[in-house]
Amino acid sequence: MRSRADLETAARGYTFSELMVAAAAREIRDAELVFVGMRLPMLAFLVARRTHAPRAIGLFENGIIRETPTTELLYTMGDPPNLRAATQCGQMLDVMGLLQQGRVDMGFLGAAEVDRFGNLNTTWGHRNREMQRLPGSGGACDIACLAKRTVVLLVHDRGRLTERVSHITSPGYGSGDGWRHTQGLPPSSGPSAVITTMGVLRFGADGEAYLASVHPGISVEEVLTNTGWTLRVADELVETQPPSDAELAVMREIDPNHFWTR
């Protein structure tokens, strides 16, 4: 017997993970240098390249640069299909140095927690009522500090969208009100969107997040109930645009068994 989630997915024609991929892909502009990251962002880069951003260039933390996307599903950024026909297979410093040069337009990030000012925690988290050490930063702190903008993807849960993260692994807008400027970070940098399983959050001039769009079938009340602070709502709140046929075609060609998007 099919589960309620399966029935809802069939009725929509796509999963919420596919919706997140499509929304993330639309954040990429043509000809940009993009730190791709793992999981859903890898698919988002492929979708963007195959639809509206054919000249976008993908950067991977392990030193790979791709002007042409792989045609096979990637499970890690070091998979052979990501090496084959890459523009460059170098070292981590080769791509991280582009951040210091101010040349990276956008970076995708994940997190265990995100707070109202877009700060991320990937260092400490509560699991089974115990504080546990999480994977940590990797290159995320560098990307959060120096990319011109960042986009965060995570599950929308009250325990993960918290008023203040328990540990700042990667800074967003700090405490708001010009915090990044006082820390000497590039003035035009910082998070531009948080894409969740319920909607898309963006950031005001004061650095605080607000709900910009809700996904189809999700109510504003559901989003607010599952957010750990009093989330502001845009005056012109919109519904997230569902994945187009072209976007879904790319995802399902690359990931036909929904390894990343189930």
VENDA-V550332 format. One record per helix or strand. SS is the DSSP state (hx for helix, st for strand). FROM is the first residue (numbers start at 1). LEN is the number of residues. If there is no record, write none. Layout:
# VENDA-V550332
[[SS FROM LEN] [SS FROM LEN]]
This chain:
# VENDA-V550332
[[hx 4 9] [hx 16 10] [st 33 3] [hx 40 11] [st 57 3] [st 64 3] [hx 80 4] [st 88 2] [hx 92 9] [st 106 5] [st 113 2] [st 120 2] [st 124 4] [st 130 4] [hx 140 7] [st 149 5] [st 161 2] [st 170 1] [hx 179 4] [st 191 5] [st 199 5] [st 209 6] [hx 220 6] [st 228 1] [st 232 8] [hx 245 10]]
